[in-house]
C-alpha cells in the first residue's frame, strides 16, 4: 500500500495541472483513490478511471473541428471522424504550430515520443478495463509497474503542454510589448479619459505574460502589467493660470492579444482587449 501512496504523491499533483474542470479534478482523485483499495480489481478500477480522465481532458483541449484545421492534420481512415487520440494530444500540445517551428524555433523535439508513450499507456489502460482471466487480480508488483508506466506517460504529456506554451510565450515577448505600445499610442486608454480632463501614458511595464490557448490558426496571449499615466484637470489655459492641476499616477492593466499563426510568429497580431483598473484612484 505504501508503494501506491508514494506513486500518488509523486504524480497526482503533476497530472492535475491538465484538469480543465472540477469534474476532471474529481475524476483524477477518484482514480488514485482506487489504488488505495485492496482487492482483485484494484488496478482495473484505476485503469478505467484514469483512461476516462485522459479521454475527457483530450476531448476538451482538442475540439474536432479545430484539429482538422491544423496544417499537420492527416485523417486516419480507421478512426471515428478521422481523428485519433494522438491527433488530439498533438493539438493540445502545439495547436496549429508546425513540427518544424517547434523543433527549429522553440527547440522542442520530444513531442513524437510523448505522443507515442501516451497512446501506449492508453492502450494498456483500455486492456485492463475489459476484465478477463488474464487481466483479473493483477499482482501488486505488476500493478505498480503498470501504474508507474501509465502515470509517467500521462505526466509527460501534461508537462509537454506547459513546456510548449512557455516556449511560445518566450518567443513572443518582444512582439507582445510592441503590440501593446502600438495599441496604447493609437487608441489611448478609455479608463484614463474618465478620471481626468486630459490623460496620457508616460510608459508601461509588463509583469506577466502567459499563453491562454494555442489554436489551429492563432495563439491567445494574456498580459498583466502597470501603466504610468499623466493626468490633467482643467484646460491648458487653466494650468497656465494655476487654476488647473497636472499630476501622475500608475494603474494595473490586463490585456489579451490574438497572434495570427503566420511567419514570423508574433508580428501579425491584434490587441483584443485592454483593461486598466483605476479603482485605486477613487480610494
MARTIDO-71847 format. One record per residue (C-alpha): y, x, z; residue number from 1; residue in one letter. Coordinates in nm, 4 decimals. Layout:
{v = Y	u = X	w = Z	nr = NUM	rest = A}
...
This chain:
{v = 0.0000	u = 0.0000	w = 0.0000	nr = 1	rest = X}
{v = 0.2386	u = 0.2834	w = 0.0827	nr = 2	rest = X}
{v = 0.1983	u = 0.4262	w = -0.2672	nr = 3	rest = X}
{v = 0.3066	u = 0.0987	w = -0.4280	nr = 4	rest = X}
{v = 0.6023	u = 0.0774	w = -0.1884	nr = 5	rest = X}
{v = 0.7027	u = 0.4268	w = -0.2990	nr = 6	rest = X}
{v = 0.6951	u = 0.3189	w = -0.6634	nr = 7	rest = X}
{v = 0.9146	u = 0.0227	w = -0.5789	nr = 8	rest = X}
{v = 1.1657	u = 0.2437	w = -0.4039	nr = 9	rest = X}
{v = 1.1728	u = 0.4874	w = -0.6958	nr = 10	rest = X}
{v = 1.2033	u = 0.2382	w = -0.9819	nr = 11	rest = X}
{v = 1.3276	u = -0.1069	w = -0.8825	nr = 12	rest = X}
{v = 1.6978	u = -0.0276	w = -0.8487	nr = 13	rest = X}
{v = 1.6975	u = 0.1663	w = -1.1747	nr = 14	rest = X}
{v = 1.5347	u = -0.1105	w = -1.3777	nr = 15	rest = X}
{v = 1.7503	u = -0.3750	w = -1.2074	nr = 16	rest = X}
{v = 2.0539	u = -0.2356	w = -1.3913	nr = 17	rest = X}
{v = 1.9143	u = -0.4035	w = -1.7017	nr = 18	rest = X}
{v = 1.9291	u = -0.7515	w = -1.5458	nr = 19	rest = X}
{v = 2.1855	u = -0.9832	w = -1.7013	nr = 20	rest = X}
{v = 2.1485	u = -1.2842	w = -1.4715	nr = 21	rest = X}
{v = 2.0438	u = -1.3825	w = -1.1206	nr = 22	rest = X}
{v = 1.7235	u = -1.5270	w = -1.2647	nr = 23	rest = X}
{v = 1.6285	u = -1.1945	w = -1.4216	nr = 24	rest = X}
{v = 1.7027	u = -1.0095	w = -1.0983	nr = 25	rest = X}
{v = 1.4864	u = -1.2526	w = -0.9022	nr = 26	rest = X}
{v = 1.2049	u = -1.2214	w = -1.1561	nr = 27	rest = X}
{v = 1.2067	u = -0.8429	w = -1.1237	nr = 28	rest = X}
{v = 1.1980	u = -0.8715	w = -0.7451	nr = 29	rest = X}
{v = 0.9007	u = -1.1055	w = -0.7717	nr = 30	rest = X}
{v = 0.7206	u = -0.8610	w = -0.9996	nr = 31	rest = X}
{v = 0.7463	u = -0.5872	w = -0.7370	nr = 32	rest = X}
{v = 0.6511	u = -0.8321	w = -0.4621	nr = 33	rest = X}
{v = 0.3187	u = -0.8837	w = -0.6396	nr = 34	rest = X}
{v = 0.2345	u = -0.5162	w = -0.5954	nr = 35	rest = X}
{v = 0.2517	u = -0.5562	w = -0.2187	nr = 36	rest = X}
{v = -0.0052	u = -0.8369	w = -0.2063	nr = 37	rest = X}
{v = -0.3590	u = -0.7101	w = -0.1761	nr = 38	rest = X}
{v = -0.6230	u = -0.8785	w = -0.3891	nr = 39	rest = X}
{v = -0.8209	u = -0.8672	w = -0.7087	nr = 40	rest = X}
{v = -0.5231	u = -0.9978	w = -0.9118	nr = 41	rest = X}
{v = -0.2588	u = -0.7627	w = -0.7713	nr = 42	rest = X}
{v = -0.1981	u = -0.5719	w = -1.0958	nr = 43	rest = X}
{v = -0.2469	u = -0.8771	w = -1.3180	nr = 44	rest = X}
{v = 0.0232	u = -1.0692	w = -1.1317	nr = 45	rest = X}
{v = 0.2551	u = -0.7695	w = -1.1517	nr = 46	rest = X}
{v = 0.1790	u = -0.7253	w = -1.5240	nr = 47	rest = X}
{v = 0.2641	u = -1.0763	w = -1.6378	nr = 48	rest = X}
{v = 0.5835	u = -1.0965	w = -1.4308	nr = 49	rest = X}
{v = 0.7135	u = -0.7559	w = -1.5461	nr = 50	rest = X}
{v = 0.6218	u = -0.8434	w = -1.9050	nr = 51	rest = X}
{v = 0.8239	u = -1.1637	w = -1.8773	nr = 52	rest = X}
{v = 1.1161	u = -0.9774	w = -1.7220	nr = 53	rest = X}
{v = 1.1227	u = -0.7378	w = -2.0179	nr = 54	rest = X}
{v = 1.0938	u = -1.0266	w = -2.2643	nr = 55	rest = X}
{v = 1.3901	u = -1.2060	w = -2.1102	nr = 56	rest = X}
{v = 1.6227	u = -0.9062	w = -2.0977	nr = 57	rest = X}
{v = 1.5387	u = -0.8087	w = -2.4566	nr = 58	rest = X}
{v = 1.5944	u = -1.1582	w = -2.5972	nr = 59	rest = X}
{v = 1.9253	u = -1.1964	w = -2.4143	nr = 60	rest = X}
{v = 2.0504	u = -0.8483	w = -2.5054	nr = 61	rest = X}
{v = 1.9456	u = -0.8753	w = -2.8695	nr = 62	rest = X}
{v = 2.0086	u = -1.2143	w = -3.0375	nr = 63	rest = X}
{v = 1.8006	u = -1.2502	w = -3.3535	nr = 64	rest = X}
{v = 2.0955	u = -1.3129	w = -3.5872	nr = 65	rest = X}
{v = 2.2765	u = -1.0033	w = -3.4606	nr = 66	rest = X}
{v = 1.9670	u = -0.7867	w = -3.5015	nr = 67	rest = X}
{v = 1.9309	u = -0.8979	w = -3.8632	nr = 68	rest = X}
{v = 2.2892	u = -0.7905	w = -3.9428	nr = 69	rest = X}
{v = 2.2259	u = -0.4280	w = -3.8450	nr = 70	rest = X}
{v = 2.2119	u = -0.1823	w = -4.1378	nr = 71	rest = X}
{v = 1.8953	u = -0.0219	w = -3.9972	nr = 72	rest = X}
{v = 1.7059	u = -0.3526	w = -3.9730	nr = 73	rest = X}
{v = 1.3963	u = -0.3936	w = -4.1894	nr = 74	rest = X}
{v = 1.1946	u = -0.7113	w = -4.1257	nr = 75	rest = X}
{v = 0.8352	u = -0.6804	w = -4.0143	nr = 76	rest = X}
{v = 0.6188	u = -0.9273	w = -4.2068	nr = 77	rest = X}
{v = 0.3742	u = -0.9787	w = -3.9216	nr = 78	rest = X}
{v = 0.6440	u = -1.0613	w = -3.6634	nr = 79	rest = X}
{v = 0.7990	u = -1.4022	w = -3.5989	nr = 80	rest = X}
{v = 1.1251	u = -1.4132	w = -3.7919	nr = 81	rest = X}
{v = 1.0614	u = -1.0549	w = -3.8977	nr = 82	rest = X}
{v = 1.1914	u = -0.9247	w = -3.5615	nr = 83	rest = X}
{v = 0.9727	u = -0.7116	w = -3.3349	nr = 84	rest = X}
{v = 1.0150	u = -0.6105	w = -2.9710	nr = 85	rest = X}
{v = 1.1062	u = -0.2647	w = -3.0962	nr = 86	rest = X}
{v = 1.3853	u = -0.4116	w = -3.3113	nr = 87	rest = X}
{v = 1.5287	u = -0.5929	w = -3.0113	nr = 88	rest = X}
{v = 1.5132	u = -0.2868	w = -2.7865	nr = 89	rest = X}
{v = 1.6748	u = -0.0728	w = -3.0555	nr = 90	rest = X}
{v = 1.9578	u = -0.3238	w = -3.0913	nr = 91	rest = X}
{v = 2.0081	u = -0.3375	w = -2.7124	nr = 92	rest = X}
{v = 2.0448	u = 0.0403	w = -2.7104	nr = 93	rest = X}
{v = 2.2597	u = 0.1062	w = -3.0179	nr = 94	rest = X}
{v = 2.3644	u = -0.2232	w = -3.1768	nr = 95	rest = X}
{v = 2.4510	u = -0.1610	w = -3.5402	nr = 96	rest = X}
{v = 2.5160	u = 0.2098	w = -3.4948	nr = 97	rest = X}
{v = 2.3103	u = 0.4208	w = -3.7324	nr = 98	rest = X}
{v = 2.0411	u = 0.6634	w = -3.6216	nr = 99	rest = X}
{v = 2.2388	u = 0.9426	w = -3.7870	nr = 100	rest = X}
{v = 2.5512	u = 0.8600	w = -3.5847	nr = 101	rest = X}
{v = 2.3524	u = 0.8658	w = -3.2611	nr = 102	rest = X}
{v = 2.1921	u = 1.1991	w = -3.3406	nr = 103	rest = X}
{v = 2.4785	u = 1.3827	w = -3.5120	nr = 104	rest = X}
{v = 2.7840	u = 1.2447	w = -3.3311	nr = 105	rest = X}
{v = 2.6507	u = 1.1440	w = -2.9897	nr = 106	rest = X}
{v = 2.3623	u = 1.3882	w = -2.9528	nr = 107	rest = X}
{v = 2.1172	u = 1.1103	w = -2.8633	nr = 108	rest = X}
{v = 1.7767	u = 1.1948	w = -3.0051	nr = 109	rest = X}
{v = 1.5303	u = 1.0225	w = -2.7704	nr = 110	rest = X}
{v = 1.5577	u = 0.6627	w = -2.8930	nr = 111	rest = X}
{v = 1.2405	u = 0.6624	w = -3.1039	nr = 112	rest = X}
{v = 1.0324	u = 0.7930	w = -2.8134	nr = 113	rest = X}
{v = 1.1865	u = 0.5418	w = -2.5745	nr = 114	rest = X}
{v = 1.1067	u = 0.2539	w = -2.8107	nr = 115	rest = X}
{v = 0.7513	u = 0.3755	w = -2.8678	nr = 116	rest = X}
{v = 0.6811	u = 0.4069	w = -2.4941	nr = 117	rest = X}
{v = 0.8372	u = 0.0695	w = -2.4167	nr = 118	rest = X}
{v = 0.6244	u = -0.1106	w = -2.6761	nr = 119	rest = X}
{v = 0.3122	u = 0.0658	w = -2.5497	nr = 120	rest = X}
{v = 0.3959	u = -0.0402	w = -2.1943	nr = 121	rest = X}
{v = 0.4471	u = -0.3998	w = -2.3061	nr = 122	rest = X}
{v = 0.1080	u = -0.3909	w = -2.4788	nr = 123	rest = X}
{v = -0.0548	u = -0.2734	w = -2.1556	nr = 124	rest = X}
{v = 0.1193	u = -0.5477	w = -1.9580	nr = 125	rest = X}
{v = 0.0066	u = -0.8088	w = -2.2121	nr = 126	rest = X}
{v = -0.3520	u = -0.6842	w = -2.1958	nr = 127	rest = X}
{v = -0.3691	u = -0.7351	w = -1.8191	nr = 128	rest = X}
{v = -0.2018	u = -1.0734	w = -1.8414	nr = 129	rest = X}
{v = -0.5194	u = -1.2010	w = -2.0068	nr = 130	rest = X}
{v = -0.7866	u = -1.1798	w = -1.7396	nr = 131	rest = X}
{v = -1.1392	u = -1.0852	w = -1.8325	nr = 132	rest = X}
{v = -1.4189	u = -0.8751	w = -1.6836	nr = 133	rest = X}
{v = -1.2508	u = -0.5518	w = -1.7933	nr = 134	rest = X}
{v = -0.9023	u = -0.6463	w = -1.6645	nr = 135	rest = X}
{v = -1.0015	u = -0.8102	w = -1.3345	nr = 136	rest = X}
{v = -0.9942	u = -0.6426	w = -0.9925	nr = 137	rest = X}
{v = -0.8253	u = -0.3219	w = -1.1126	nr = 138	rest = X}
{v = -0.8785	u = -0.0395	w = -0.8642	nr = 139	rest = X}
{v = -0.5815	u = 0.0832	w = -0.6604	nr = 140	rest = X}
{v = -0.5984	u = 0.4235	w = -0.8286	nr = 141	rest = X}
{v = -0.5918	u = 0.2803	w = -1.1812	nr = 142	rest = X}
{v = -0.3351	u = 0.0154	w = -1.0887	nr = 143	rest = X}
{v = -0.0994	u = 0.2782	w = -0.9503	nr = 144	rest = X}
{v = -0.1250	u = 0.4886	w = -1.2671	nr = 145	rest = X}
{v = -0.0749	u = 0.1902	w = -1.4982	nr = 146	rest = X}
{v = 0.2148	u = 0.0666	w = -1.2851	nr = 147	rest = X}
{v = 0.3893	u = 0.4010	w = -1.2880	nr = 148	rest = X}
{v = 0.3481	u = 0.4409	w = -1.6658	nr = 149	rest = X}
{v = 0.4914	u = 0.0954	w = -1.7316	nr = 150	rest = X}
{v = 0.7786	u = 0.1377	w = -1.4858	nr = 151	rest = X}
{v = 0.8644	u = 0.4752	w = -1.6325	nr = 152	rest = X}
{v = 0.8857	u = 0.3254	w = -1.9829	nr = 153	rest = X}
{v = 1.0997	u = 0.0331	w = -1.8629	nr = 154	rest = X}
{v = 1.3322	u = 0.2669	w = -1.6730	nr = 155	rest = X}
{v = 1.3746	u = 0.4976	w = -1.9726	nr = 156	rest = X}
{v = 1.4712	u = 0.2006	w = -2.1869	nr = 157	rest = X}
{v = 1.7316	u = 0.0696	w = -1.9408	nr = 158	rest = X}
{v = 1.8798	u = 0.4144	w = -1.8849	nr = 159	rest = X}
{v = 1.8957	u = 0.4789	w = -2.2607	nr = 160	rest = X}
{v = 2.1087	u = 0.1654	w = -2.2990	nr = 161	rest = X}
{v = 2.3599	u = 0.3002	w = -2.0468	nr = 162	rest = X}
{v = 2.3454	u = 0.6562	w = -2.1824	nr = 163	rest = X}
{v = 2.4328	u = 0.5331	w = -2.5295	nr = 164	rest = X}
{v = 2.7254	u = 0.3278	w = -2.4004	nr = 165	rest = X}
{v = 2.8609	u = 0.6234	w = -2.2037	nr = 166	rest = X}
{v = 2.8403	u = 0.8442	w = -2.5116	nr = 167	rest = X}
{v = 3.0124	u = 0.5837	w = -2.7286	nr = 168	rest = X}
{v = 3.2847	u = 0.5450	w = -2.4649	nr = 169	rest = X}
{v = 3.3469	u = 0.9197	w = -2.4549	nr = 170	rest = X}
{v = 3.3706	u = 0.9380	w = -2.8335	nr = 171	rest = X}
{v = 3.6300	u = 0.6584	w = -2.8371	nr = 172	rest = X}
{v = 3.8631	u = 0.7765	w = -2.5597	nr = 173	rest = X}
{v = 4.1324	u = 0.9289	w = -2.7818	nr = 174	rest = X}
{v = 4.1350	u = 0.6277	w = -3.0159	nr = 175	rest = X}
{v = 4.1493	u = 0.3797	w = -2.7273	nr = 176	rest = X}
{v = 4.4650	u = 0.5407	w = -2.5904	nr = 177	rest = X}
{v = 4.6349	u = 0.5383	w = -2.9302	nr = 178	rest = X}
{v = 4.5492	u = 0.1738	w = -2.9982	nr = 179	rest = X}
{v = 4.6982	u = 0.0767	w = -2.6609	nr = 180	rest = X}
{v = 5.0182	u = 0.2685	w = -2.7372	nr = 181	rest = X}
{v = 5.0470	u = 0.1011	w = -3.0769	nr = 182	rest = X}
{v = 4.9988	u = -0.2447	w = -2.9250	nr = 183	rest = X}
{v = 5.2483	u = -0.1925	w = -2.6422	nr = 184	rest = X}
{v = 5.5126	u = -0.0453	w = -2.8736	nr = 185	rest = X}
{v = 5.4765	u = -0.3113	w = -3.1430	nr = 186	rest = X}
{v = 5.4356	u = -0.6258	w = -2.9312	nr = 187	rest = X}
{v = 5.5748	u = -0.5380	w = -2.5903	nr = 188	rest = X}
{v = 5.4383	u = -0.6925	w = -2.2717	nr = 189	rest = X}
{v = 5.4958	u = -1.0627	w = -2.2125	nr = 190	rest = X}
{v = 5.4492	u = -1.0400	w = -1.8361	nr = 191	rest = X}
{v = 5.7381	u = -0.7920	w = -1.8076	nr = 192	rest = X}
{v = 5.9742	u = -1.0187	w = -2.0021	nr = 193	rest = X}
{v = 5.9030	u = -1.2927	w = -1.7467	nr = 194	rest = X}
{v = 6.0344	u = -1.0948	w = -1.4490	nr = 195	rest = X}
{v = 6.3461	u = -0.9270	w = -1.5894	nr = 196	rest = X}
{v = 6.6321	u = -0.9839	w = -1.8315	nr = 197	rest = X}
{v = 6.5131	u = -0.6833	w = -2.0292	nr = 198	rest = X}
{v = 6.1945	u = -0.4842	w = -1.9840	nr = 199	rest = X}
{v = 6.0395	u = -0.1815	w = -2.1500	nr = 200	rest = X}
{v = 5.7497	u = 0.0539	w = -2.0996	nr = 201	rest = X}
{v = 5.8010	u = 0.4097	w = -1.9827	nr = 202	rest = X}
{v = 5.4368	u = 0.5093	w = -2.0093	nr = 203	rest = X}
{v = 5.0831	u = 0.4209	w = -1.9124	nr = 204	rest = X}
{v = 4.7694	u = 0.5912	w = -1.7939	nr = 205	rest = X}
{v = 4.4082	u = 0.4895	w = -1.8319	nr = 206	rest = X}
{v = 4.1923	u = 0.4858	w = -1.5197	nr = 207	rest = X}
{v = 3.8641	u = 0.3465	w = -1.6520	nr = 208	rest = X}
{v = 3.7045	u = 0.2693	w = -1.9874	nr = 209	rest = X}
{v = 3.3658	u = 0.1102	w = -2.0409	nr = 210	rest = X}
{v = 3.1698	u = -0.0364	w = -2.3298	nr = 211	rest = X}
{v = 3.1097	u = -0.4082	w = -2.2717	nr = 212	rest = X}
{v = 2.8918	u = -0.4594	w = -2.5750	nr = 213	rest = X}
{v = 2.7644	u = -0.2785	w = -2.8830	nr = 214	rest = X}
{v = 2.7207	u = -0.5410	w = -3.1528	nr = 215	rest = X}
{v = 2.5931	u = -0.5376	w = -3.5096	nr = 216	rest = X}
{v = 2.9362	u = -0.4759	w = -3.6642	nr = 217	rest = X}
{v = 3.1637	u = -0.3875	w = -3.3719	nr = 218	rest = X}
{v = 3.1958	u = -0.2345	w = -3.0269	nr = 219	rest = X}
{v = 3.3780	u = -0.4196	w = -2.7489	nr = 220	rest = X}
{v = 3.5584	u = -0.1863	w = -2.5089	nr = 221	rest = X}
{v = 3.7317	u = -0.2749	w = -2.1815	nr = 222	rest = X}
{v = 4.0115	u = -0.0655	w = -2.0347	nr = 223	rest = X}
{v = 4.1816	u = -0.0641	w = -1.6956	nr = 224	rest = X}
{v = 4.4869	u = 0.1360	w = -1.6017	nr = 225	rest = X}
{v = 4.8503	u = 0.1299	w = -1.4918	nr = 226	rest = X}
{v = 5.1667	u = 0.0785	w = -1.6940	nr = 227	rest = X}
{v = 5.5081	u = 0.2078	w = -1.5864	nr = 228	rest = X}
{v = 5.8000	u = -0.0143	w = -1.6813	nr = 229	rest = X}
{v = 6.1756	u = -0.0213	w = -1.6720	nr = 230	rest = X}
{v = 6.3376	u = -0.3463	w = -1.5555	nr = 231	rest = X}
{v = 6.6952	u = -0.4524	w = -1.6212	nr = 232	rest = X}
{v = 6.8640	u = -0.7501	w = -1.4575	nr = 233	rest = X}
{v = 7.1765	u = -0.8662	w = -1.6366	nr = 234	rest = X}
{v = 7.3184	u = -0.7639	w = -1.9731	nr = 235	rest = X}
{v = 7.4136	u = -0.4112	w = -2.0755	nr = 236	rest = X}
{v = 7.7709	u = -0.5103	w = -2.0068	nr = 237	rest = X}
{v = 7.6777	u = -0.6318	w = -1.6584	nr = 238	rest = X}
{v = 7.5128	u = -0.2971	w = -1.5879	nr = 239	rest = X}
{v = 7.8229	u = -0.1070	w = -1.7017	nr = 240	rest = X}
{v = 8.0366	u = -0.3192	w = -1.4710	nr = 241	rest = X}
{v = 7.7976	u = -0.2618	w = -1.1782	nr = 242	rest = X}
{v = 7.7058	u = -0.6278	w = -1.1866	nr = 243	rest = X}
{v = 7.3550	u = -0.5653	w = -1.3142	nr = 244	rest = X}
{v = 7.0638	u = -0.3575	w = -1.1927	nr = 245	rest = X}
{v = 6.8213	u = -0.1193	w = -1.3627	nr = 246	rest = X}
{v = 6.5070	u = -0.0240	w = -1.1772	nr = 247	rest = X}
{v = 6.1465	u = 0.0758	w = -1.2423	nr = 248	rest = X}
{v = 5.8027	u = -0.0332	w = -1.1293	nr = 249	rest = X}
{v = 5.4369	u = 0.0009	w = -1.2187	nr = 250	rest = X}
{v = 5.1625	u = -0.2580	w = -1.2576	nr = 251	rest = X}
{v = 4.7862	u = -0.2568	w = -1.3219	nr = 252	rest = X}
{v = 4.6633	u = -0.3744	w = -1.6597	nr = 253	rest = X}
{v = 4.3375	u = -0.4661	w = -1.8264	nr = 254	rest = X}
{v = 4.2745	u = -0.4686	w = -2.1997	nr = 255	rest = X}
{v = 3.9921	u = -0.5497	w = -2.4406	nr = 256	rest = X}
{v = 3.9653	u = -0.3556	w = -2.7652	nr = 257	rest = X}
{v = 3.7385	u = -0.4531	w = -3.0535	nr = 258	rest = X}
{v = 3.6335	u = -0.1471	w = -3.2511	nr = 259	rest = X}
{v = 3.5031	u = -0.2077	w = -3.6011	nr = 260	rest = X}
{v = 3.1857	u = -0.0256	w = -3.6938	nr = 261	rest = X}
{v = 3.3479	u = 0.1748	w = -3.9707	nr = 262	rest = X}
{v = 3.3689	u = 0.5513	w = -4.0072	nr = 263	rest = X}
{v = 3.5256	u = 0.7271	w = -3.8340	nr = 264	rest = X}
{v = 3.4299	u = 0.5132	w = -3.5355	nr = 265	rest = X}
{v = 3.7360	u = 0.4195	w = -3.3312	nr = 266	rest = X}
{v = 4.0008	u = 0.4456	w = -3.5997	nr = 267	rest = X}
{v = 3.9709	u = 0.0826	w = -3.7068	nr = 268	rest = X}
{v = 4.0263	u = -0.1402	w = -3.4052	nr = 269	rest = X}
{v = 4.2427	u = -0.4125	w = -3.2582	nr = 270	rest = X}
{v = 4.3584	u = -0.4858	w = -2.9048	nr = 271	rest = X}
{v = 4.2162	u = -0.8337	w = -2.8483	nr = 272	rest = X}
{v = 4.3868	u = -0.8864	w = -2.5128	nr = 273	rest = X}
{v = 4.6281	u = -0.7020	w = -2.2865	nr = 274	rest = X}
{v = 4.6966	u = -0.8490	w = -1.9431	nr = 275	rest = X}
{v = 4.9375	u = -0.6965	w = -1.6936	nr = 276	rest = X}
{v = 4.9144	u = -0.8099	w = -1.3317	nr = 277	rest = X}
{v = 5.2659	u = -0.8431	w = -1.1884	nr = 278	rest = X}
{v = 5.1630	u = -1.0167	w = -0.8638	nr = 279	rest = X}
{v = 5.2980	u = -0.7259	w = -0.6576	nr = 280	rest = X}
{v = 5.6468	u = -0.7997	w = -0.7928	nr = 281	rest = X}
{v = 5.6525	u = -1.1278	w = -0.6003	nr = 282	rest = X}
{v = 5.5276	u = -0.9859	w = -0.2704	nr = 283	rest = X}
